[in-house]
Amino acid sequence: MIINFPNSWVNSQYGFKRYILNKFPFSIIYKIVNNQIMIISVMHNSRKPNYWQDRVE
């Protein structure tokens, strides 16, 4: 879905997008950089919402 429709999800903080998986309790956090999809995190949905942000420079 992300490859076919990368701009379908709303930008969150710092321009990241979040794709929520349907059958699993995970989300994919990604960003589009120079027409490429950069996956930042595969996040478990029960954790703090922005725990992964300290990994990004």
C-alpha positions, -999 to +999 in steps of 0.1 A: +000+000+000+028+024+009+046+018-024+014+022-045-001+052-026+028+068-006+010+102-001-023+087+011-016+092+047-015+125+066+018+140+075+025+139+112+052+157+131+084+165+111+068+152+078+066+115+088+037+094+077+021+065+096+006+035+080-014+013+104-014-024+095-049-041+095-042-075+109-013-068+133-009-042+161+019-024+143+023+008+123+050+017+098+065+051+102+080+064+070+090+095+051+093+103+014+128+117+006+139+125-029+110+103-043+121+074-022+103+058+008+125+057+039+111+035+066+119+049+100+103+025+124+080-005+126+062+005+158+040-016+181+008+004+186+006-002+224+038+017+231+041+054+236+032+070+203+065+089+197+090+066+213+109+062+180+115+099+174+148+100+194+162+077+167+158+103+140+183+131+134 
